[in-house]
Amino acid sequence: LEDAARLLRERVDASTDEREKIKSLTQLAQLLHEQLADPEDAFQTCEAVLALRPSDKAAFDRMERIDEELGHHQRLLRTLERRSTRPLIAACAPLCGSALNW
């Protein structure tokens, strides 16, 4: 599996096609997270996907799962904020406004 990760990294580095890079990075993130138990590297690989496609649903989904699994609540909130089309606090305000006296 380490060889597969190395080959995927090489494919990313060699590719000039953005779609192919995203596909390889997505596969690499899945391999790192699910098979090689390297969630931090998987998270960083998802960041690389988002650098190419800022609204990539699969990358955000995986980043959220990683943060939930690791208990990285602050980073999870930042990821949710980035994913949102409006600030998270604004999205939550109607739900908790009366409790916060907004």
N, C-alpha and C positions, 0 to 999 in steps of 0.2 A: 504493500500500500504506500510506503514511503516513495517507492519508485514511481507510482502513479501520480503522486503529488508533485514530484520533481518534473515529470513529463508535462503535467498540466501547467506548471510554472513556466517551463520552457516554451510551451505553446503560446502562453500569454505574452511572453517577451518577444516572440518571433512574429506574432500576428500584427498585421497592419489594418485588419478589418475590425472595426469596433464591435460589431455584433458577435464575431467569433471570440474576441477578448472577453466580452461579457459572458458568453456561454461557458468558456473555459474557467473564468473566475468563479462563476456560480457552481460549476462542478467541483472545483477545488474547495470552495467553502463548505459544500456538502460533505466532501470526503474528510476534510479536517475536523469538522464538527461531529459527524456521525460515526466515522470509522477510526480516525486517528486520535480522537479525544483531545483535540487541541482547540478549545473554543475561542481563545484569545486570537490565535492566528486566523481562525475562521471569521471572527468579527472584523479583523483588519482587512481580510479579503473582501468581505461585504462592503467595507468602506471604499475599496478600490472599484467595486462595481458601481457604487453611488457616485464616484468621481466621474464615471463615464455616462451613467444614466441616473440622474438625481432622484427620480421617482420610482426606482425599481422595487416593485412590491415584494418579490422573493428575497431580496437583500434585506429590506426592512423587517420582514417576517422572521428571518433567521436571526438577525441582530436582537430582536425582541425576545425570541426564545432563548438565546444564549444568556442575555441579561437576566431573564427570569430564572433560568437554571442556576446561574452563579450567584444570584441574589444581589446583583449590581443595580440597585434601585435608582440611584441617581443617574447612572448612565442610561438606564431604561427610560427614565423621564426625558432625558435629552434626546434620545432616539425617537420617542413618541412625538416630541415637540418638532423635531426636524421633519417627521413624516407628515405632520398635520399641515393643512393649507392655511390654518390660522393658529395663533398661539394656543397652546394647550390650556392655559389658564382661562382664556376667553371661551374655549369650548366647554370648560367645566363650570364657568360662572353661573349659567342658568340652573345647573343641577345643585349647586351648593351656595348660591347667592344668599339665600335667607340665613343660612347658618353663618355666613361670613359678614352679614349685614351689608351686602352690596346693593 
